Amino acid sequence: MMDLDVSEAWRPLQSKMLVYEQGPQLTVLVDPDHPDAWKQKPYFSDLQIWAAAAEARGGYLILFCGDSVVKIEPGVTAPA
């Protein structure tokens, strides 16, 4: 994802995630050695915002971590 407004916290070495767009899909790849990284602040709230923005333009946000695949839905709380 090329967005200069994304905070430094989202740098892959810090966030343990890689984010990119593929057509209507915003994809988040989570380092399987840090499977809960996406549930932490500020990441989950940013994912919610991005999911809502993607949905508004007809897209969606999918998160991959190892063998797990999660569709991030706007307004849904982070799983435990």
Buried (B, 14 or more C-beta within 10 A) or exposed (E): EEEEEBEEEBEEEEBBBBBEBEEEEBBBBBBEEEEEBBBBEEBBEBBBEBBBEBBEEEBBBBBBBEEEEBEBEBEEEBEE
